[in-house]
Amino acid sequence: MRDAPVSSVGQRRLKRDARVDALRGIALIMIFIDHVPGNLLALTTLRNFGFSDAAELFVLLAGFSSMVAYGGSFDREGLRTGLQRVFMRCMRLYVFQAILLLTVLVVVGWWLREFGITPSDNGAPFVHSGLAGLKRGLALQALPASLNILPLYIILLGLFPLIYGLIRLSPLVALAASFALWLAVNLDPSINLTNWLDGNGWFFDPFAWQFLFVLGALGVPVMQERDGNLPRPLWLRIACYGYLGFALIAAAPWAAWGLSDAHPISIEMPDKTLLAPLRVLNILAIAIIALGSEGFRHLAQSPAFRFLVVCGRNSLEVFSLGTLLAMLSRLMFRTFGVTPLTELLSNGLGIGLMLALAYSLEHLRRPPATRRVRTITNATTKPLASTPGV
């Protein structure tokens, strides 16, 4: 994804921020882990430390990245080109969603015939619905579990031209309109799209989750005005750390961690479908701390965080592979049980393959001239005796 200015000429252009890519990489790996029930590593993901999880981080960063990638097209290349770029990206997302649906239909159907799984298993209701389910799925009306993030992203990105127009008109108007819609959904949960598979609403209600997407987009002009950082005055940092501490005490699975059965603060986990206020505040506190920190920028640019940045830069492909691998892991756990071996296969192979794909795509997307220069440089600087095969 190429960096682009997002507002009129004269405003500072945002450089590609390694912190955003690193955070997206963290979200992708955590989404894979969280999508495998029974996985021991799930005790270490974001949802154990507060009221939000990797999905909120993913959508917030999607709004930020959409503003960076496509906002500049409207200013620099005009309305027609900007709309074309957004449309082509939506179509790319749709193609990946269609491939995931077809893969689930084939793989889960084969697994059902070979090993037998109950209709309540992940993907089984979609498989049992046959061609009718596939048609509904391709129309984004049937969303199997764990295949509901890309449809949300497609809708939000499709609305981006409208969101961008409101931001250009007035960021406050955009924020107020988005907030009003989110508030209406929290007051009336029936405001949702229908999932044909169960007759209920979408697990990620787009009318609520658009608020997080818009907040991410609004972060770009704010960071443009402040040398690429979100503002972090002392009072705001204290408030963010204080809230995250409160969320940790209230939401952490202390018993599962083997630390204590006591729960000093008892709060029911806030609703994810409606994007409840506690979840919004939680992810905003994390974003303010991370994207306002120069220390985190240096850390994200370090070799130790390179694998996360590479994952984040190739998010669509890595996310799609992670979704399929998580499905296979769930089926494996269901059939063969949760054992040290199956957990090792799930996490080791799963995360390993996601990283391998990310690095492969990173290499392929590097300009050929850059690859040739690096190859020549390596060949001339390495001692001949160290060359493999010589």
N, C-alpha and C positions, 0 to 999 in steps of 0.2 A: 504494500500500500504506500503510495507516494505521498510525501508531506505536501501540504498546500495551505496557503493563507486562507483565512476564513472570513475576512471582512475587507473593507475597502482599502485601496492602496494607501500606504502611509502608516498602517498599523504594523507592529512588529510581527514577523513571521515566526511561527513556532517550529523549532527543529524537532526531528523525531526524538521522542522522549523514551529512553531506555526503561524508565520507571513504569510507564504505561505497558510496554511490552512484557516486562517482568511480572507485573501484576496480572496481566492477561494469561501468561504462562502458568502462574500459580493457580488461577481460576480453572484453567483447562485440566490440569492434573487433579485438582480437588473434585471437579465435577465427575471425572472418571471414577475416582475412589468412592465418592458418595453414591454413585449409581450402582454400586455392588453391595447390596444388603449382606450383613454378616462379616464384611471386610474389617479386619482389625485396624487397618490404617485409617478407617473412617473416624476413629477416636481422635485423630490428629488434625482433622480438617477444620476449616473456618467456622463451621456451624457449631462446633463444640466450645467456642470461645466468646460467643455473643449471640445476638438475635438474628443476624443475617448469615448468609452462606455464600458460596462461590457464584451462585446464579445472580445475586444482586451485583456482585463485583463485575461479572461478565457484561450485564446489561448497561451498567453505568459506563463502563469503558467503551461499549459499543456506541453509545451516544457521543462520547468524546471523540472516538475515532471517525465516526460519520461526519462530525463537524469539521475535523481536520482534513479528511479525504475529499469530501464532496462539497463542503461549504465554499471552498475556493473556486470550484468549477463554475458556480453561479456568478461569482464576481469577475473571474478572470476570463471565462470562456462563454458566458452568456447562459440564458435560461435553457435553451434547447440542448446544449451540450451537457449542462448539469443534469437535466432530467434524463438524458440518455445514459449517463454514467450510473445514476441511481437505478434506473430500470435494468441495466445490464447486471448490476450487482444483485438486485433482487432475483433476477432470473438464475444467476449462478447459485444463490442460496436455495432457490426452489429445486434446481436440478440435484443438488446434494441431498435435499430432503426426500426427493422422489427415490433416489438411489437407496437411501437408508430404509425407506418404507418397503421397497422391493426386497432388499436384503433380509429384513426382519421377516417378511412373508415367507421367503424361501427357507431361511435357516431355522427359524422357530418351527415352521411346518415340518421340516425334515426331522428336527429333534423330537417333536411330539410323536412322530411315527416311530422313531427308533427307540426312544427311552420312555415316552409317556410323561406328560405333565398336565396338571389340572388347569382348568380354564382360568383360575385366578392368577396363574403365573404370568410374569411380564411378557407381553407380546402375544399371549395365547388368545385373548378375546379378539384381537385384530386378525389373527390367523383364522380363527373360526368364522369370522364374518366374510371371508373369501373375497370375491371380486367386488362385492358391494362395499366392503371395508376399504379395499384398495382405491376404488373410485372416490369414496368419501375422503380418504387420506390425501389423494392427489388434489382434491378440491379444498384441502386444509379444514375439512369438517370433522375428520376422525383423527384424533391424536393419541397414538399409543403412548403409554408411560415411557418417559425418557426420550421421546421424540417430539417434545413440545417446546423446545427452546428455539429451534430454527424458525418454526412458523411465527413465533412471537417476534423474532428479529426481522422476518420478511415484512410483517405488517408495520413495525416501527420504522424500518428503513423506507418503506413505501410512503409513509407519512412525513419523512424527513423534509421534502421540499416545503410543505406547509409549516413545519416547525421552524425551518430556517427563515422562511418569510416573516414569521412572527418575531423571531429574534432580531432580524434586521429592522423590523418596524420598531420594536422596543423589547429589550430583554425582560423588562418587568411585565409587559403584556403577555409574553410567551410563558413566563413563570406563573403568572396569575391564572391563565387559561388552563395550563397543565395541572396546577394545584387544584383548581376547582373541579376538574374532571376526576382526579384521584380522590378528592374528598367525597364527591358524589358516589363513587363506587364503594368507599368504605362505609358510607351511610346506607347504601342500598346495594348489597352484594349481588342482587339479581342482574345488575348491569354487567353483562358478560356475553361472550360468544359461546355457542353450544358445541360440546364434544359429542358427536354422534355415537361413539362407542358406548358411553354410559348414560347419555342424556343429561349429564351435568355440564357445568361451564368449563372453560379452559382452565387448566391448573395454574397457568400464568395469565391472569386476566389482563389483556392488552390495554384496557381502559385505565387500569391502575398502574401497570408497569411502564406505561409511557412517561410517567412522572420521573422515574429514575433515568430513563433515556434522555429526557429533556434536561434534567439536571446535569448529566454528563456533557451534553452539548453546550450548555451555558458555562461550563467550566473553562472552555477554550478561550473566549474573549477575556475572561478574568485573568487567565494565565498569560495571555498576550500582553496585558498591561503591567504585569509584574515579573518580567524577565523569566517567564516559563514556570512560575511557581504559584500555587494557591496561597492566598494570604494566611498567615498563622500568627496573629497577635497573641500575646501571652495569655489573655483571658480566654481566647478561643482554644488554645492548646490545653489549658487546664480543664476547660469544659469537655473537650474531646477525650482526653485521658480519663477524666472522671467518669464520663458516660461509659466508656469501654470497660473500665474497672467494675462499674455497677453491672453491666451486661454479663461480664465474665462470672461474677459471683452468682447471678441469677440463672444463667443458662448452662454453665459448665456441667458435664456429667461426672460429678465428683465420685460417685459410687463406682461407675464404670472404670474410672481411672484408678480405683482402689485407694482413694485418699480419705473419703469420709462419706457417711450416709446422711450427714446433716445438710440441710439446704437453708442457709441463713435468709435468703430472699426467695420467696416462692411466687413465681410469675409463670403463667401458662405461656408456652411458646407462641409468639404473635403469628397471626395468619399470614401465610405466604402468598396465597392466591390473590388476596386483596392488597398485598404489599403494605402491611400494617405500619403505623407510625414508628414503633420501636425498631422495626427492621430498617426503615429509611434513615433514621438517626444513626443507627449502628454503622451502616455502610458509608454514610457521609463523614462520620468521625474518622473512619479508616482512610478514606480518600484524602481528607484534609491533612492528616498527619503524613501520609505517604507522598502526596504530590506537592507538599509544601516543604519537603525536606531535601536539602542539598546532600546530606549524608546518605540518604537512601538513593539519590541519583548516582553518587560515586559507587555505592554498593551494586546497583543495577548494572553499571558499566564495567564492573570487575569480572575477571574470568570465572569466578565462582558462580556468578549468576547468568553466565552466557547461555546455558541450556534453557533457562526460563525465558530469556529474551528471544531466543530462536523459536521456541514454541509459540510465544506470543505473536511473533511476526508472521507465522503461518497458521493462524488460529482456525480458519474454517476447515482445512484439511485435517489438522490435528484433532479438532473437536469431533469431526465425523468419524475418524478412525477410533477415537476413544469411546464414542457411543457404541460402535459395533463391538469393540473389545469388552466393554462393560456388559453388553448383552450376553456375549459368550461366557463371561465370568459368572453371571447370574445363573445361566443354564448349567454351568459346570458345578457351581455350589449346590444347586438344587438336586442335581443328579448324583454327584459323588460326595456331597457333604463339604462342610467347611473344615479343612484340615490344613496343617502346615504346608503340605505339598500343593494343595489347590490354591492356597493364598499366595504362595511363592510364585506359582505359575501365573496367577491373575495379576498380581502387582508387578512382578519382575518383568514378565513378557509384555504386559500391557503398557506400562510406563516406558519400558525399553523400546518397544515398537513405535510409540508416539514420538519419542525423542529421535529415533532413527529417521522417521518420516520427516520431521521438522528439519533436521540437518541436511537431508537429501534435497529437500525443496530449497533450502537456503543456498546450497551449492549450485543447483540448477538455475536459480534466479540471479546469481551473480553474473555480471556482464562477462561475456567470453574473453574480452581483452584482459580483464582483471584476473581471470583464471590462468590465462597464458603467462602473464607477467609473474604471477606467484609461482607457477610451475618452473619457469626459467630461473627465477631467483633461487628457488629451493635447489634446483639442479646444480647451479653454479656455486652455491655456498656449502652444500653438503660434501663431505669427503667421499671420494669414489668408493672406498672400501665399505662404506655404510649403506650403499645403495642395494636394495633387495635384489637378489638374483645374480649379482656380480661376483 
